[in-house]
Amino acid sequence: MDGRRSGDIAGISAPGRIAGPAEGISPEELALAARNHGMPLEALSYDLTPAGLHYVLVHYDIPAAAGDTGAWTLSVDGRVRTPLTLDLAALRSFPAVTHRVTMECAGNGRARLKPRPVSQPWLVEAVGTAEWTGVPLRILLAECGVQPDAVEAVFTGADHGVERGVEQDYQRSLPVADATSGDPEVLVAYGMNGGPLPPQHGCPLRLVVPGWYGMAHVKWLRGITLVDTPFEGFQQKVAYRYKQSADDPGVPVTRIAPRALMIPPGFPDFMSRTRVVRPGPVHLEGRAWSGRAPVTRVDVSWDEGDSWHEAGLDPPDGHDWAWRRWRATWTAEPGSHVLSARATDASGDAQPVDQPWNRGGFGNNLVQRVAVHCLPADDASV
Amino acid sequence: MDGRRSGDIAGISAPGRIAGPAEGISPEELALAARNHGMPLEALSYDLTPAGLHYVLVHYDIPAAAGDTGAWTLSVDGRVRTPLTLDLAALRSFPAVTHRVTMECAGNGRARLKPRPVSQPWLVEAVGTAEWTGVPLRILLAECGVQPDAVEAVFTGADHGVERGVEQDYQRSLPVADATSGDPEVLVAYGMNGGPLPPQHGCPLRLVVPGWYGMAHVKWLRGITLVDTPFEGFQQKVAYRYKQSADDPGVPVTRIAPRALMIPPGFPDFMSRTRVVRPGPVHLEGRAWSGRAPVTRVDVSWDEGDSWHEAGLDPPDGHDWAWRRWRATWTAEPGSHVLSARATDASGDAQPVDQPWNRGGFGNNLVQRVAVHCLPADDASV
């Protein structure tokens, strides 16, 4: 079912493209933005993002069978000694583990790029943090016995659609070393924040790959196949690659680049989302994360990046694959300001202040810009 | 706190405007679309929309205090004999009632209008159905004793922001007759689908006004004030009115106009959302609702509205303020098609086939269009 392509079905997909210099968001991009959604930035206040506020990206449709958990099975096959077919009861019979994981869409930041790659038009808010409960993938794979010649595990979801002319079930692979790692430990998850998975988050089963962008966390998981040659499906070989041009084979998108986001201070204007504050000390707070190494530093700027001030970072709490809170105080003066925050991780990676452009619009962790208007001290409004 | 306006704060809001003929969706509209979200149309399959799939529109921010339910109080004052201040425990001591209600944003359909009013750019998916649990407002008002000279109840939420230069807490009013009605019965709700209200749906308290567009269902409710003159706040007098021009005083937006929506059949292309089906019988299914009178008929078209075919409608189930399921069968033939559904209610109102334009982009219940491509019978893909 993966990768079939006929002339007729190819005709319904437009080729990938870059928006023109003066081109607004297209009706197709808007249709994606109306379905998928980011996390309202005030929800950075929560350690765990409540249901419905965590970002969601669904490539095709939420499968109709997502609610029918009684009949759901997960097959593990291919280059294994003992293929398995497991229902939910069988998965729940393994010892359960829970990991707190910050998940971010690889396309987060895409709509801020100039020129803009035309796809799901994220600004900065395609993120969320949850506690995922399930079975470590390494335990399941040990149960099956991975053959020595296996190089990758291919994960197949139940969501089905067409992308650039290719009809497919959503599929992604991981190298065997990543699939069997103990840190980060990949999960076959059936729970989110203490409850079952909601339909849009993969009910009844999904993969969780701590530290990796969202495309790796295959939802509505129904099959795991060990293969002896690298997987070349659409989502691995064509999409989700850092490319500079259409014919550049590119580099695979894998782990999450560092990013800090701020809870926009004060209160907003409805339409422009410009923030309003009053003069004096303003508490700034947000979260920072990286899927490459722990965040070690966050800096804040209130002059469009001319100067940076180190923020206070909460101490490590044992959740190495989840965001960390940071805090700073800004003394607001009347007028217009642009606030930014910038994360640095233990590998030395820091968020760029110039956009890291690529044709797919992946991994754009350019620093956030928050427009703030500080009222005069004698302003009559309350 | 409502309606204060100073020259300085007014400067951060752009005036209401209509997009130019070739103008794409603006960055400001995109920022709203990334925060707020519709219901993915495949979720029309559920009687009750699961958490996170119900549409959400937040004018300003989700209040930071939304989680602090222990300290929350609701005041009822103004033209009443006995003003009350109630905490959640006091509200829960009244007998609880539960109503199943379909809620829709008044701006649903706005981004399909030509020309397009610039605001939250909904296509068709700003809808959802939930069971809301709480105290009937008429019981609370009877407890307080509404004075004979009261004409309206004004509801104040905790969300605070600026809109077209006016700093405000979100506020809306209802005539006393609507506020004290037994059918539809207005609720002060603290529960949604059997759990507490999620933050984005008004935790810990919201108003639910069955049959009315979403703007009436004030979230994060903290005050109810009975007044002896009609309320003239921004959301009542300026916004949420059907106007043909900027200086038209307009007509208030109140009840939900009839609408039918279809679960898009087959499977989608990622970017265009065009649907793919194979030749033969295709099951069509969706929901229809009206806040004015029960839906009595749904018609379906598969030839862009040239001909219409009556769909089967589920029998009434006692949930008069919630959507009803409809079903039809279409025999798909190879080629491109546009499918539509059209609801008619007991008052004789039917969805228009020509857009009902107004300057705010409210109540656009123009029939849905679903682009479907039917593959040839001998297509090679599976």
Interface residues (C-beta under 8 A of the other chain):
Chain A: M1 R4 R5 S6 D8 I9 G11 I12 S13 A14 E23 G24 I25 S26 P27 E28 E29 L30 A31 L32 A33 A34 R35 N36 H37 G38 P40 E42 A43 S45 P50 A51 G52 L53 H54 V56 V58 H59 Y60 D61 I62 A64 G67 A111 V118 S119 P121 W122 L123 E125 H160 G161 V162 E163 R164 E167 P198 P199 Q200 H201 P264 F267 P268 D269 F270 M271 S272 R273 T274 V276 H373 L375 P376 D379 A380 S381 V382
Chain B: M1 R4 R5 S6 D8 I9 G11 I12 S13 A14 E23 G24 I25 S26 P27 E28 E29 L30 A31 L32 A33 A34 R35 N36 H37 G38 P40 E42 A43 S45 Y46 P50 A51 G52 L53 H54 V56 V58 H59 Y60 D61 I62 A64 A111 V118 S119 P121 W122 L123 E125 H160 G161 V162 E163 R164 E167 P198 P199 Q200 H201 P264 F267 P268 D269 F270 M271 S272 R273 T274 V276 H373 L375 P376 D379 A380 S381 V382
